[in-house]
Amino acid sequence: MQIAAAIRNIFMQLHETLDKLNHEQYTQPSKALFNATIGQHVRHIVELFQCLENGYENGIVNYEHRKRDKNIETNKQLAIQLLHEISSRLIREDKSIQLEMNYDDLSNETVVVNSNYYREVVYNLEHTVHHMALIRVGVSEVSDLILPDSFGVASSTMKHRDTCAQ
């Protein structure tokens, strides 16, 4: 499936970038990211995919109930391992999913939106690209690493840039 290939590609980009960062760079707060770390952004990516994976069987996904596992944000090898695990079991049969959320701070009322597994996989793909753009900002602050032009850029934007360059 093309979506799985796209996710594997961006996970590989992320893996290759994480390999080039040392522990301090992975865990160093970035002023440009409001003191968040690269590791925190990677954890966020991993945990949203884990939420989708964990909610698949019962058909209910709530991204707000993710673990926020500090080990992922402080141990880049664990983060890389989890990216590979997610990638290896990514695509399942499409099915209806109920997306639960609570956006109202004044109420505990849960909002339920009907979705499906493939739509949520696509959401997570786009969400990952967005966070990789933020990671790019953090990397530029904590290291002199030069990232590929495509790192943190949506494929549609890359295609548009290619069209404009011709």
C-alpha positions in Angstrom: 0.0 0.0 0.0 1.3 3.5 -1.0 0.4 5.0 2.4 2.5 2.4 4.3 5.5 3.1 1.9 5.2 6.8 2.5 5.2 6.3 6.3 8.2 3.9 6.1 10.0 6.5 4.0 9.5 9.3 6.6 10.3 7.0 9.5 13.5 6.1 7.7 14.3 9.8 7.3 13.6 10.3 11.0 15.7 7.3 12.0 18.7 8.5 9.9 18.4 11.9 11.5 18.2 10.5 15.0 21.2 8.3 14.4 23.3 11.5 13.7 22.2 13.2 17.0 23.9 12.5 20.3 21.9 12.1 23.5 22.4 15.7 24.6 21.1 17.0 21.2 18.1 14.6 21.4 17.1 15.8 24.9 18.2 19.4 24.8 15.3 21.9 25.2 15.0 24.2 22.2 14.1 27.9 22.6 12.5 27.9 19.1 10.3 25.0 20.2 9.2 26.7 23.4 11.7 24.5 25.4 10.4 21.2 23.9 13.0 18.7 22.9 13.5 16.7 19.7 12.8 13.7 21.8 9.5 15.0 22.9 8.4 15.5 19.3 9.5 12.0 18.4 7.6 10.6 21.4 4.5 12.4 20.3 4.8 10.9 16.8 5.3 7.4 18.2 2.5 7.7 20.7 -0.2 8.8 18.2 0.6 5.8 16.1 0.5 3.6 19.2 -2.9 5.0 20.1 -4.3 4.1 16.7 -2.7 0.6 16.9 -4.1 0.0 20.4 -7.6 1.2 19.5 -7.8 -0.8 16.4 -9.3 -4.0 17.9 -12.2 -2.3 19.8 -12.6 0.4 17.1 -12.2 3.3 19.5 -9.2 5.7 19.3 -8.6 8.6 21.8 -5.3 10.4 21.1 -5.7 12.4 24.3 -5.2 9.2 26.3 -1.7 8.5 25.1 1.0 7.4 27.7 3.5 10.3 27.4 6.3 7.9 28.1 9.4 9.8 29.1 11.6 6.9 28.1 10.8 7.5 24.4 11.7 11.2 24.7 15.0 10.5 26.5 16.1 7.3 24.8 16.6 7.7 21.0 17.4 4.0 20.5 14.0 3.1 22.1 12.3 5.7 19.8 14.0 4.2 16.7 13.0 0.7 17.8 9.4 1.8 18.2 9.3 3.5 14.8 10.5 0.2 13.3 7.9 -1.8 15.2 5.1 0.5 14.2 6.2 0.4 10.6 6.3 -3.4 10.5 2.7 -3.8 11.5 1.2 -0.6 10.1 -1.3 -1.5 7.6 -4.3 -3.6 8.6 -7.7 -4.1 7.1 -9.7 -0.9 6.9 -12.6 -0.6 9.3 -14.7 1.9 11.1 -13.1 3.7 14.0 -14.7 6.0 16.5 -12.5 8.9 17.3 -13.0 10.2 20.9 -11.9 13.6 22.1 -12.7 16.2 24.7 -11.7 19.7 23.5 -13.7 21.7 26.0 -11.8 22.5 29.2 -15.1 23.4 31.0 -16.8 20.1 30.3 -15.9 16.4 30.6 -18.2 15.6 27.7 -16.6 13.3 25.2 -17.1 14.1 21.5 -17.2 11.1 19.2 -16.4 11.4 15.5 -16.8 8.5 13.0 -13.7 7.8 11.1 -11.9 4.8 9.7 -8.6 3.1 10.1 -7.1 4.3 6.8 -8.2 7.9 7.4 -6.5 7.8 10.8 -3.3 6.3 9.2 -3.3 9.2 6.8 -3.9 11.7 9.6 -0.9 10.2 11.5 1.3 10.5 8.3 0.4 14.2 7.9 0.9 14.8 11.6 4.3 13.1 11.5 5.4 15.4 8.6 4.2 18.4 10.6 6.3 17.4 13.7 9.3 16.6 11.5 9.1 20.2 10.3 9.3 21.2 14.0 12.1 18.7 14.6 14.0 20.3 11.7 13.8 23.6 13.6 15.1 21.9 16.8 17.9 20.2 14.9 19.1 23.4 13.4 19.3 24.9 16.9 21.1 22.1 18.7 23.4 20.9 15.9 25.1 21.7 12.7 23.5 18.7 10.9 22.2 19.5 7.4 18.9 17.7 6.7 17.6 16.7 3.3 15.4 19.3 1.6 12.4 16.9 1.9 12.7 16.4 5.7 9.5 17.7 7.3 8.0 18.8 4.0 4.7 17.3 2.7 5.0 15.2 -0.5 2.5 17.5 -2.2 4.7 20.5 -1.4 7.7 18.7 -2.8 5.8 17.9 -6.0 4.6 21.5 -6.2 8.2 22.8 -5.8 9.4 20.4 -8.5 6.7 21.7 -10.9 7.6 25.3 -10.2 11.3 24.6 -10.8 10.6 23.3 -14.3 
